[in-house]
């Protein structure tokens, strides 16, 4: 036998039976109820600044600003982003940044954007016709 399980068995055997039954019959004291912490307030949605967004979108025009542009390989038509809803644009950029949407160029672009940058870009692009 291994010494550790043997030692544990011997230690339990040495305890008086009354002590073991007394431990089992004694109800444990109820844990103190802590006051519920107030729920953290949801962060306020970011408000985008279109003027800041205009300066951040200089690289977007290289693909999205050319009518009918297709990238070389694999060949994708580049969607029109001007005039889209700000919510849609913000969600799309966030999903590219988080890796939920797959496009290497867009993922690389979105990696550099903060939440405020995304809100600013979406605010600007939603106003472009």
The 8 nearest C-alpha neighbors of each residue, nearest first, counted from 0:
[[1, 2, 5, 4, 3, 6, 8, 7],
 [0, 2, 3, 4, 5, 6, 7, 8],
 [1, 3, 5, 4, 6, 0, 7, 8],
 [2, 4, 6, 5, 1, 7, 0, 8],
 [5, 3, 7, 6, 2, 1, 8, 0],
 [4, 6, 2, 8, 3, 7, 9, 1],
 [7, 5, 9, 3, 8, 4, 2, 10],
 [6, 8, 4, 10, 5, 9, 3, 11],
 [9, 7, 5, 11, 6, 10, 12, 4],
 [8, 10, 12, 6, 11, 7, 13, 5],
 [11, 9, 7, 13, 12, 8, 6, 14],
 [12, 10, 8, 13, 14, 9, 7, 15],
 [13, 11, 9, 10, 14, 8, 15, 16],
 [12, 14, 10, 11, 9, 15, 8, 16],
 [15, 13, 11, 12, 16, 10, 18, 19],
 [14, 16, 17, 18, 13, 19, 12, 11],
 [15, 17, 19, 18, 14, 20, 12, 21],
 [16, 18, 20, 15, 19, 21, 14, 22],
 [19, 17, 21, 16, 15, 20, 22, 14],
 [20, 18, 16, 22, 17, 21, 23, 15],
 [19, 21, 23, 17, 22, 18, 24, 16],
 [20, 22, 18, 24, 23, 19, 17, 25],
 [23, 21, 19, 20, 25, 24, 18, 26],
 [22, 24, 20, 21, 25, 19, 26, 18],
 [25, 23, 21, 22, 26, 20, 19, 27],
 [26, 24, 22, 23, 21, 27, 20, 28],
 [27, 25, 24, 28, 23, 22, 29, 21],
 [26, 28, 29, 25, 30, 24, 22, 23],
 [27, 29, 30, 26, 31, 25, 32, 24],
 [30, 28, 27, 31, 32, 26, 33, 25],
 [29, 31, 32, 28, 27, 33, 26, 34],
 [32, 30, 33, 29, 28, 34, 27, 35],
 [33, 31, 30, 34, 29, 35, 36, 28],
 [34, 32, 35, 31, 36, 30, 37, 29],
 [33, 35, 36, 32, 37, 31, 38, 30],
 [36, 34, 33, 37, 38, 32, 39, 31],
 [35, 37, 34, 38, 39, 33, 40, 32],
 [36, 38, 39, 35, 40, 34, 33, 41],
 [39, 37, 40, 36, 35, 41, 42, 34],
 [40, 38, 37, 41, 36, 42, 35, 43],
 [39, 41, 38, 42, 43, 37, 36, 44],
 [42, 40, 39, 43, 44, 38, 45, 37],
 [43, 41, 40, 44, 45, 39, 46, 38],
 [42, 44, 45, 41, 40, 46, 39, 115],
 [45, 43, 42, 46, 41, 118, 47, 115],
 [44, 46, 47, 43, 118, 115, 114, 42],
 [47, 45, 118, 44, 48, 119, 115, 122],
 [46, 48, 119, 118, 122, 49, 45, 115],
 [47, 49, 119, 51, 50, 52, 122, 46],
 [50, 48, 123, 52, 122, 51, 119, 53],
 [51, 49, 53, 52, 48, 123, 54, 119],
 [50, 52, 53, 49, 54, 48, 119, 55],
 [51, 53, 120, 119, 49, 55, 123, 50],
 [54, 52, 50, 51, 56, 55, 123, 49],
 [53, 55, 52, 51, 56, 57, 50, 120],
 [56, 54, 52, 53, 57, 51, 120, 116],
 [57, 55, 59, 58, 53, 54, 52, 120],
 [56, 58, 59, 55, 60, 54, 53, 61],
 [57, 59, 56, 60, 61, 55, 62, 108],
 [60, 58, 56, 61, 57, 63, 62, 64],
 [59, 61, 64, 63, 62, 58, 57, 56],
 [60, 62, 59, 58, 64, 63, 65, 57],
 [63, 61, 60, 64, 65, 59, 68, 77],
 [62, 64, 60, 65, 59, 77, 79, 61],
 [65, 63, 60, 62, 61, 66, 59, 79],
 [64, 66, 68, 63, 62, 67, 61, 60],
 [65, 67, 68, 64, 63, 79, 62, 77],
 [68, 66, 65, 69, 76, 77, 78, 63],
 [69, 67, 65, 66, 77, 76, 62, 70],
 [70, 68, 76, 75, 77, 74, 71, 67],
 [69, 71, 74, 75, 72, 68, 76, 73],
 [70, 72, 74, 73, 69, 75, 68, 76],
 [73, 71, 74, 70, 75, 69, 76, 103],
 [72, 74, 71, 75, 70, 69, 76, 102],
 [73, 75, 72, 71, 70, 69, 76, 77],
 [76, 74, 69, 70, 77, 73, 72, 71],
 [75, 77, 69, 78, 68, 74, 70, 67],
 [76, 78, 69, 75, 68, 63, 79, 62],
 [79, 77, 80, 76, 63, 67, 68, 75],
 [78, 80, 81, 63, 77, 64, 83, 82],
 [79, 81, 83, 78, 82, 124, 63, 88],
 [82, 80, 127, 124, 83, 128, 79, 125],
 [81, 83, 125, 127, 128, 126, 124, 80],
 [84, 82, 125, 80, 81, 85, 88, 87],
 [85, 83, 87, 125, 86, 88, 82, 121],
 [84, 86, 121, 88, 125, 87, 122, 89],
 [87, 85, 89, 84, 88, 90, 121, 83],
 [86, 88, 90, 84, 85, 89, 91, 83],
 [87, 89, 91, 85, 121, 90, 86, 92],
 [90, 88, 86, 92, 91, 121, 87, 117],
 [91, 89, 93, 87, 88, 92, 86, 94],
 [90, 92, 88, 94, 93, 89, 87, 95],
 [93, 91, 95, 89, 94, 90, 109, 96],
 [92, 94, 96, 90, 95, 91, 89, 97],
 [93, 95, 99, 97, 91, 96, 100, 92],
 [96, 94, 100, 106, 92, 98, 93, 97],
 [95, 97, 109, 110, 93, 94, 106, 98],
 [98, 96, 94, 95, 99, 93, 100, 110],
 [97, 99, 95, 100, 96, 94, 101, 106],
 [100, 98, 94, 97, 95, 101, 96, 93],
 [101, 99, 95, 94, 98, 102, 91, 97],
 [100, 102, 98, 99, 103, 95, 106, 105],
 [101, 103, 105, 104, 106, 100, 95, 107],
 [104, 102, 106, 105, 107, 101, 108, 95],
 [105, 103, 107, 106, 102, 108, 109, 101],
 [104, 106, 108, 107, 102, 103, 109, 95],
 [107, 105, 95, 103, 109, 108, 104, 96],
 [108, 106, 104, 110, 105, 109, 103, 111],
 [109, 107, 105, 106, 110, 111, 104, 112],
 [108, 110, 96, 106, 112, 111, 107, 105],
 [111, 109, 96, 107, 108, 112, 106, 95],
 [110, 112, 109, 108, 113, 107, 96, 116],
 [113, 111, 109, 116, 110, 117, 114, 108],
 [112, 114, 116, 115, 117, 111, 110, 109],
 [113, 115, 117, 116, 118, 112, 45, 93],
 [114, 116, 118, 113, 117, 119, 45, 47],
 [117, 115, 113, 119, 112, 118, 114, 120],
 [116, 118, 120, 114, 115, 119, 89, 121],
 [117, 119, 47, 115, 121, 116, 120, 122],
 [120, 118, 47, 52, 48, 116, 122, 117],
 [121, 119, 52, 117, 123, 122, 118, 124],
 [120, 122, 85, 118, 124, 88, 123, 119],
 [123, 121, 49, 119, 47, 120, 125, 85],
 [124, 122, 49, 52, 120, 121, 125, 126],
 [123, 125, 81, 127, 121, 126, 122, 120],
 [124, 126, 82, 83, 85, 84, 122, 123],
 [125, 127, 124, 123, 82, 128, 122, 81],
 [128, 126, 81, 82, 124, 125, 123, 83],
 [127, 82, 81, 126, 125, 124, 83, 80]]
